[in-house]
Amino acid sequence: MNKNLEVIDKIDEVFKDAKEILESAKNLNELEDNFRSFTGKKGRLTEILHNISSYSPEEKKIVGAKSNEAKNEIESIYNRKKNELSGNENKKFLNEYKIDLTIPGNRIERFHKHPITAVLEEASDFFTSMGFEIVEGPEIETTHYNFDALNIPADHPARDVWDTFYLLNGLVPRTHTSSVQARTLESKPLPFRVIAPGRCYRYEAVDATHLFMFNQMEGLFVAHNVKLSDLKGILEETVRHLLGAKKTRFRPAFYPFVEPGLDLDIECVFCGGRGCGVCKNTGWIEVIPCGMVHPNVFKYAGINPKEYKGFAFGMGFDRIVMLKYNINDLRLLYQGNLDILNQF
Ligand SMILES: [Zn+2]
């Protein structure tokens, strides 16, 4: 038998096999592998032709034509089968992963501000509406601004009132935002009215009303003719606005950086003045320590106390939030417990 015919028979045989095998492929991967096993570099059809260079030109012509024909046929079977299988696979996918566009989406939880932030912003808005500016100071402070410049020299017994953390480098985490008062008096052109909200730190045993960290809002109003009646008017309006206080009273108190010093009390919001555990049966709750700026504080800042007057106050902010929302344990505000915080 002519070598030529032998090869042509082989090509026919390969084509028959290829047709059968490709037709029976069950998925795209299998089809792809089978296709390559015939037409790939080491495929059966390619192998048959590997010594075609030894054929005569006429033999080459016949064998070449035959093999091209077989290759084209195999390719068209492959393409048809591929379309069929990928159609099946798409259908299978769509059946398995049916999407129902009518199902309502997952609810996105709506969040809100932490109660302390919310009240802090409310108070800031209130004061800025009265012409106060917001100022800031460092939380790690020198003893000069935290004490000395506020008329609390090193040997002053009042230093014991503030249970201070002392850092190894001699600085202190500020015990009150009053340190911002001292800094502002030194640097800001007069007259001015400012508030300074911020965190403060004291060495205190943690209980329901005390933490080692707390929020305060300092206020300072300095001008030529500021009077005690200005202090009273503004702070009474503040507690009316923030806490809905109806009755207020001022009591004398001692703070080294004010003279006279006062405490602003509001009628107990829990018992309406009848007396309860929160107000220790007095019917009153202390909310804002305040007073007229002490002449010495002006002198430390290089301001003539005969020329300028001012009043200052320092609100314990956490306390305001507790009163506003009727919370009896300060720790609840700082534990990050969403069950609690989501109630606001
Ligand atoms: Zn009460």
Boltz pocket constraint, residues with backbone or C-beta under 6 A from the ligand:
constraints:
  - pocket:
      binder: B
      contacts: [[A, 268], [A, 269], [A, 270], [A, 271], [A, 272], [A, 273], [A, 274], [A, 275], [A, 276], [A, 277], [A, 278], [A, 279], [A, 280], [A, 281], [A, 283], [A, 284]]
      max_distance: 6.0
